[in-house]
Amino acid sequence: MKLVPQLVLVAAGFAVGFATVNVKSASAAIINYTFTVESPLKRGNGFFSFDDLNFNNEYNQGATVNSLSFKFDDDSNIYTEQDDLDYPDFPIVYLTDFSTGKTSLALNYLFDDKANPASSLRYEIAGEDFTIFSAISSDVSFVSGRVRYTKVPEPTTLISTILACSFGLMVNQKTKLIKKLKV
C-alpha cells in the first residue's frame, strides 16, 4: 500500500508535464521571430510577428506580417512593415527550404533606402537571401548577403513548465512530511 501514493504522485507529475509541453491552441497565436542580416556592405537586426490563424491551411502558405522593425547597424533609421513597397499586402512570412536542407519560416520584404532617399538603392529580404540593388539601373551590380531567423519562445510555455515543476516539488515535500508523521 505504500507504493500507491508514490505511483499517484508520478502519474500526476507526468500528466502535468505532458499538459504543459507542446500544447496547440485552438485559437490563433501571434508568432514572434528575430532576424539578422549580414552582407559585405550592410549588417542589421530585426524583429517581426504574424498571426498564424490562416498560415497553415492548404489555400494559404503564407501570412502577412503584423509588425516588423528592422535597423541597420550603421544607420539610425528604423524600417517597419509600412516601408515595404507593396504594403499592406507585404511583407509576408512563408515556409521555404533553406540551403541547409531545413524547412523553415522566411520573410519577403522589399524596401527603399531611408538614409539616402535620393539614391536608387533598394533592399530585399527574400528567405535566407539579402540583396542590395539599384531600382533604376539594371547595369549596377548588386550585393547579396544572408539572413538568419530565430523564433522567440513564448513566455507561457516557460511559465507553465516552472509551475508544473513547482507543483511536483510541493506534492513531493508534502508526501515526505506525511510519511514522517506516520512513523
Secondary structure, 3 states (H helix, E strand, C coil): CCHHHHHHHHHHHHHHHHHHCCCCCCCCCEEEEEEEEECCCCEEEEEEEEECCCCCECCECEEEEEEEEEEECCCCCCEEHHHECCCCCCCEEEEEECCCCCEEEEEEEEEECCCCCCCCEEEEEECCEEEEEECCCCCCCCEEEEEEEEECCCHHHHHHHHHHHHHHHHHHHHHHHHHHHHC
